[in-house]
Amino acid sequence: ITINGAIGSGEWTGANTYDGANFDIYVLQDGTNLYVAVLVSADTAANATDYCSIFFDTDHGAEALPQSEDRQFNATGPDGSVTTEDYNGDNSAIWVSTFTASTWSTQGTLDGSQIVYEFKILFIDVWGASSPSAGQTAGFAIDIYNADGTPTHYYWGSSSVSTTALSTWGDLVYTPEFPTIAIPIVICIITIIVFSAKRSKP
């Protein structure tokens, strides 16, 4: 996936998706990074103050306030002036701007008739581990700001998302790219083929 704010042909094939009235979400992983695309169908004009923020409760603690292990990533200005910001919590209602995350990237643009934001985030800043276990869960929320007309926020996570109340966020569950069950199945198939071949010899 190229992080350029445009949905390339086939780039997001196989992604888990959310199909909403005002925006859609695509989520993929490659064993190292989480990729998130947010297609804002309700936002058809690029403004310097438009933004998309994504949030991760890395230990799934659902705390009342963001903690040091919690993360926020911002892309602001899909009009061509995109600025990026990363934050963590400090047990207050204000995210800390002095935090510097691991290598990550984002971009937002007007792609056709809608604003698109793309993110690439290392696992350590999503699940708190470079190699999360199968089924490991992180809290996850999205805040989209549309400056067109009457400025509007769109949220994903629950029916009443607060960006500083982690208990109102949704869940992001890690699923390995290649389930371990695939390995013994392949071994069994090979064994059956070899056994059959031996039986067919004189």
C-alpha positions as CSV (number, residue, x, y, z in Angstrom):
1,I,0.0,0.0,0.0
2,T,1.3,3.4,-0.9
3,I,0.4,6.0,1.7
4,N,-0.7,8.9,-0.6
5,G,-4.3,9.5,0.3
6,A,-5.5,7.7,-2.9
7,I,-7.1,4.3,-3.1
8,G,-5.0,2.5,-5.8
9,S,-6.5,-0.4,-7.8
10,G,-6.2,-3.6,-5.7
11,E,-4.3,-1.9,-2.9
12,W,-6.9,-2.7,-0.2
13,T,-8.2,-6.0,-1.6
14,G,-9.0,-8.4,1.3
15,A,-9.2,-5.6,3.9
16,N,-11.7,-5.7,6.8
17,T,-14.2,-2.9,6.1
18,Y,-16.8,-0.7,7.8
19,D,-19.4,0.8,5.4
20,G,-21.0,3.9,7.0
21,A,-23.4,6.6,5.9
22,N,-20.7,9.3,6.0
23,F,-17.4,7.4,5.8
24,D,-16.0,4.0,5.2
25,I,-13.0,2.3,6.9
26,Y,-10.5,-0.2,5.5
27,V,-8.0,-2.1,7.7
28,L,-5.1,-4.4,6.7
29,Q,-1.9,-5.6,8.3
30,D,1.3,-7.0,6.8
31,G,2.9,-8.7,9.9
32,T,4.7,-5.5,10.9
33,N,2.4,-2.5,10.2
34,L,-1.3,-1.7,10.5
35,Y,-2.8,0.1,7.6
36,V,-6.0,2.2,7.9
37,A,-7.8,4.0,5.2
38,V,-10.7,6.3,5.9
39,L,-12.9,7.3,3.0
40,V,-15.0,10.3,3.9
41,S,-17.9,10.3,1.4
42,A,-19.6,13.2,3.3
43,D,-16.6,15.5,2.8
44,T,-16.3,16.5,-0.9
45,A,-14.1,19.6,-0.5
46,A,-10.5,19.8,0.8
47,N,-10.0,22.3,3.6
48,A,-6.8,23.1,5.5
49,T,-8.6,22.5,8.8
50,D,-10.1,19.1,7.8
51,Y,-8.5,16.2,9.8
52,C,-8.7,12.6,10.7
53,S,-7.4,11.3,14.1
54,I,-7.0,7.6,14.9
55,F,-6.6,6.4,18.5
56,F,-5.3,3.2,20.1
57,D,-5.6,1.8,23.6
58,T,-2.6,-0.5,23.2
59,D,-3.2,-2.5,26.4
60,H,-7.1,-2.5,26.0
61,G,-7.3,-1.1,29.5
62,A,-10.4,1.1,28.7
63,E,-9.2,3.7,31.2
64,A,-11.2,6.8,32.1
65,L,-8.3,8.9,30.7
66,P,-5.5,8.3,28.2
67,Q,-2.4,6.7,29.7
68,S,1.3,6.8,28.6
69,E,0.8,3.7,26.5
70,D,-2.1,5.1,24.6
71,R,-1.7,6.7,21.1
72,Q,-3.2,9.3,18.9
73,F,-2.2,10.0,15.2
74,N,-3.4,13.0,13.2
75,A,-3.5,13.9,9.6
76,T,-4.6,17.6,9.1
77,G,-5.1,19.5,5.9
78,P,-6.0,17.3,2.9
79,D,-5.9,20.4,0.7
80,G,-2.2,19.7,0.1
81,S,-0.9,21.2,3.3
82,V,-1.0,18.0,5.4
83,T,0.6,18.1,8.8
84,T,1.1,15.1,11.0
85,E,1.0,14.8,14.7
86,D,1.5,12.0,17.2
87,Y,0.5,12.0,20.9
88,N,0.3,9.8,23.9
89,G,-1.7,10.2,27.2
90,D,-0.5,11.3,30.6
91,N,-3.6,10.4,32.7
92,S,-5.3,13.7,31.9
93,A,-7.9,15.0,29.4
94,I,-5.1,16.5,27.2
95,W,-3.0,14.3,24.8
96,V,0.8,15.0,25.2
97,S,2.3,16.6,22.1
98,T,5.9,16.0,23.2
99,F,5.6,12.3,22.5
100,T,7.4,10.9,19.4
101,A,6.1,7.6,18.0
102,S,8.0,5.0,16.1
103,T,8.2,5.3,12.4
104,W,4.8,6.0,10.9
105,S,3.3,7.8,7.9
106,T,0.0,9.3,6.8
107,Q,-1.5,11.3,4.0
108,G,-4.9,12.9,3.1
109,T,-6.2,14.2,-0.2
110,L,-9.3,14.8,-2.2
111,D,-9.5,11.5,-4.2
112,G,-12.1,12.0,-6.8
113,S,-15.2,13.3,-5.0
114,Q,-14.3,12.4,-1.4
115,I,-11.6,13.0,1.1
116,V,-9.3,10.0,1.8
117,Y,-6.9,9.5,4.7
118,E,-4.4,6.7,4.8
119,F,-2.2,5.6,7.8
120,K,0.6,3.2,8.3
121,I,1.4,2.5,12.0
122,L,3.8,-0.1,13.5
123,F,2.3,-2.8,15.7
124,I,4.1,-1.6,18.8
125,D,1.9,1.6,18.7
126,V,-1.3,-0.3,18.1
127,W,-1.1,-3.4,20.3
128,G,1.9,-2.5,22.4
129,A,3.9,-5.4,21.0
130,S,5.9,-5.9,17.8
131,S,4.5,-9.5,17.6
132,P,1.0,-9.5,19.1
133,S,-0.6,-12.8,19.8
134,A,-3.6,-14.1,17.9
135,G,-6.8,-12.5,19.3
136,Q,-4.9,-9.7,21.1
137,T,-7.2,-6.7,21.3
138,A,-6.6,-2.9,21.3
139,G,-9.1,-0.2,21.8
140,F,-9.7,1.7,18.6
141,A,-11.5,5.0,17.8
142,I,-11.6,7.5,14.9
143,D,-12.5,11.2,14.9
144,I,-13.0,12.8,11.5
145,Y,-13.5,16.6,11.2
146,N,-15.3,18.0,8.1
147,A,-15.0,21.8,7.9
148,D,-17.5,22.1,5.0
149,G,-20.6,24.3,5.6
150,T,-21.5,23.7,9.2
151,P,-18.4,22.0,10.7
152,T,-19.1,18.4,11.7
153,H,-17.4,15.6,13.5
154,Y,-17.9,11.9,12.5
155,Y,-16.8,9.2,15.0
156,W,-16.2,5.4,14.9
157,G,-15.9,3.3,18.1
158,S,-19.4,3.5,19.7
159,S,-22.6,5.5,19.6
160,S,-21.0,8.1,21.9
161,V,-17.3,8.3,21.4
162,S,-15.2,10.5,23.6
163,T,-11.6,10.8,22.4
164,T,-10.4,10.9,26.1
165,A,-12.7,8.2,27.6
166,L,-11.2,5.0,26.3
167,S,-14.2,2.9,27.5
168,T,-16.2,4.5,24.7
169,W,-13.9,3.2,22.0
170,G,-14.4,0.1,19.8
171,D,-12.1,-2.9,19.5
172,L,-9.3,-3.9,17.0
173,V,-8.5,-7.6,17.2
174,Y,-5.2,-8.9,15.8
175,T,-5.6,-11.8,13.3
176,P,-2.4,-13.4,12.0
177,E,-1.9,-13.1,8.3
178,F,-1.4,-16.9,8.0
179,P,-3.3,-18.9,10.5
180,T,-1.2,-21.7,12.1
181,I,-3.8,-24.3,11.2
182,A,-2.8,-23.9,7.5
183,I,0.6,-25.6,8.2
184,P,-0.6,-29.0,9.5
185,I,-3.2,-29.1,6.7
186,V,-0.4,-28.7,4.1
187,I,1.7,-31.4,5.8
188,C,-1.2,-33.8,5.9
189,I,-1.9,-33.3,2.2
190,I,1.7,-33.9,1.3
191,T,1.8,-37.1,3.4
192,I,-1.3,-38.5,1.7
193,I,0.1,-37.8,-1.8
194,V,3.4,-39.5,-1.0
195,F,1.7,-42.5,0.6
196,S,-0.6,-43.0,-2.4
197,A,2.4,-42.7,-4.8
198,K,4.3,-45.5,-2.9
199,R,1.3,-47.8,-3.0
200,S,1.0,-47.5,-6.8
201,K,4.5,-48.8,-7.5
202,P,4.9,-52.5,-8.4
